[in-house]
Amino acid sequence: MLLLMSSLPTHAQSSNDIAMADAFRAEGKIYVVVAVILLIFAGLVVYMVRIDRKVKKLEKELDMEK
């Protein structure tokens, strides 16, 4: 089952995907796509850093109570 699932992504790629990427590059829209992906990634990183700080603060408070 695992081998079957690992071969699925190779079958999913076709020449239409490449043509779409070329069209995005030609029209300059690829930069918008990259910017949106980077913005989402940056948001996730900031969120995780904030959560980490809150967890560390709570851990310190728990250690002080003991």
Secondary structure as GFF3:
##gff-version 3
##sequence-region A 1 66
A	DSSP	alpha_helix	2	12	.	.	.	ID=ss1
A	DSSP	alpha_helix	15	27	.	.	.	ID=ss2
A	DSSP	alpha_helix	30	65	.	.	.	ID=ss3
###
